[in-house]
Amino acid sequence: MAGRKPEFGSGSLFRAAGNVYGVMMGDALLVLANVLVVLMPLLIGVLGPVALLGFVLVGPSVVASCYAFNRLLAGADRGVFRDFLTSYRLNFKQALLVSLPYMLFLGAIAFNLSVLPGSLDAGSLGSGAQVAARIGLVGLALLVCTAAMNAMLLLSRFSFRTRDIYRLSVYTVGAQKRVSLGTAGILFVSAFVLGLTTVWLVLFIAGPVLYLVCLNSRPLLATVEDKFTVAAMPNGAN
């Protein structure tokens, strides 16, 4: 008996093209939602430190992107555009509450890096203690970024209380070491490339980078679902 004829749109090439389109759409939505951050080099000259308030909206947009990309990876998406808007609307308030402490912590680290003696541009790194301090602060920043990314991923998937999101975001950094190292590596390489080229490159790599983080973090989400939930939550992808 002859096998069933493949249905239109069921091939691997078609699915790959759909994923590429979804990542491109997610990148455009992420950039659009953070237009104040994208324009910060221009706005800070006009508004001064007030322009830094644009970072406040980064959290909700990252959560919405994680929600859309996780559904895309699971093959359960209704379209990245629709999924992004759904999560942005439903999770906006909690995403702000979860992301702001991480933002403030990263801001404090950035400030301390900026006031350390020595100039990287001048090729003078200062004393050994100053070099060690820089390395320590960069390492701490990566740790905070990884925990923050875990928090955004958890919020995009589960309906946990805000304090439980904080606890699990820190817990999973140590409990899922391979995932944490992968996320930290993706973020570090992305920041390194931006530093070597231009920050405007973020317009094109923001979506792909976040997609890679979501792909890398699938074991983390599966572990949290197995250990800390009774059944899959209706807030995220299956």
Helices and strands as residue ranges (DSSP letters): H 12-33, H 35-38, H 40-47, G 48-57, H 58-74, H 80-115, H 128-157, H 162-175, H 177-196, G 199-201, H 202-216, H 218-228
